[in-house]
Amino acid sequence: MMISRRALEILTALLTGAFGLAVAISSLDNGIGWSSDGVDAGTFPFIVGVIIVVGSLYNLVRGAFAGTSVIVSRDSLRKGAALFLPAAAFVGVIPWIGFYLASAGYMFGVLALPKHLTLLRSLLIAVATPIFLYVVFERLFQVSLPHGALAAALGY
């Protein structure tokens, strides 16, 4: 599968346009304009949303006339997926197993599965990472990171 520059430009413009539209629409709930207190809370987000939509429309028009040369090949798409999919899985499992176990699994997965490091080194790094994160955040900064449903079920 190969992706042309035109397709990528159009897709990006549509995604950023949808984001800008969501920002503009959601800011209407907070009110836009002036009140007795001054500028309403939704005015600035509304303006930012409109700017994003206008920029996205500009990029959409430019993208429609972009060249059809291949910009993403199968190999580069595979490399991108190798970075994105483990990160998405990491974020997705945090509510269930917590940040620390998820970070251990993520580190082991990105180091051992593509064979960047030996299994022993990957395992050592996967164990050391959540310990380091726990000491830094929970003890030094006293910021509690998500422990997940598993920790709650075990009474932590």
N, C-alpha and C positions, 0 to 999 in steps of 0.2 A: 504494500500500500504506500503510495506516495502522495504527498500533499503539495498542491501548487501554492504559489505566493498569493494568488487571487483568493483562493478558498480560505487561506489562513487570515488574510487581511479582513475579509468579510466576516468570518466567524468571530474574530477578535472585536471588530466594531460592533457586532450584534451583542456580544456578551457585555462589553463595557457600556453600551447603550441601555441594556436591560438593568444593569447596576445603577446607572444614573437615574433612570426612570423610577426605580424602586426608592432611591434616596429622595427624589423630588416628591413622590407621592406620599411616602411615610412622613415627610416633614410637614405636610398639610395638617396632620393631626395636632401638631404643636402650634399651629398658627403661623401665618406669614403676614408681614406688614407691621403696622405700628399699633401699640396699645398705650394705655395711660402710663405704663412702666417703661416704655421705649420700644425697641425692636422686639418683636415676638421671637420665641425660641426657635421656631422652625424656619426663620428667614434665611439664615446663613446656610443651613443644609439644603434648602430649596435652591438657592443660587448655585451652590456647588453641583447639585444634581442636574440643573439645567445646563451648566457649563460642560459637564461630562456628556450629556446627551448631544449637545451641539458638536462637541469634538468627535463623538462617535459617528454622527451623521457625516461629518467631513471625511473621517477615515473610511466610512462605508463607500462614499462616492469615489474617493481615491483608490480604494481597494478594488472596486468594480472595474477600474481601468488598469489595474496592475498586470504585470506580465503573468504568463501561465507557466513560467519555469518552475521546476520542482525545487522546493525549498527544504522539505523534510523528506528524507529517504527512509527506507525501512530500517536501516541500521541506526540512524539517529533517533528514529521513533522508539526503537527498542531500548536505546540508552536512556532516553527521557522517561520511558515507562519504568525502567529499573530504578530510577530515582523517585518518581512520583508514587508508584503503587505501594512500596513499603512505607513511605511517609503517610499516605492516606490510611493505610491499615493501622499504623501507629496511633494516629489521631482518633481513628474509629474505635479502637479497643480501650482507650483511656477511661471512658465512663464505667467499663465493666471490671477491668483489672487494675486500674490506677496508673498513675504516671510512671512510677518506679518500675513495676513489672513490664509495662509497655516499653519503656526505654531499654530495658535489658533485652527484651525480645527484638526490638528494632536494631540495636547494635549487633546482636548475634546474627540476625538475618542479613544485614547489609555487609557484614564482614565475612561470614562463613559461607553463605549460599553462593555468592559469585566467586568464591575461592580467592578472595583478596588476601586472607590470612589463614593460617592453620586453624583447625578446630579448637585446639587448646588455647591459642592466643585469642581467638574470637570469644571463647567462653570466659577467659579472664577479663577481657575488656567489658564483656556484657555483664559480668558480676560487679566489676569496679565502678562502672558508670552510674548505676542507681545509688550505690553507696556514697559516691562523691556528691551526687545531686542531693541526696538526703542531708548530708552533713552541711553542705553549702546553704541550701534553702531552708530546711526545717530547723537546723540548729543555729547557724550563723546569722542568717537574715530573718529567721523566725517567720517565714512565709510558708504556709501549708499548701502543698501542691495536691491535686486530686488523688485520693486514695482508691476510689472506685467502689463498685458494689461488692466486690470480693472482700475487700478489707472491712466493709460495713457488716457483711455477713459473718465474718470471723471475729467481729467485736473490736476492731481497731478504729 
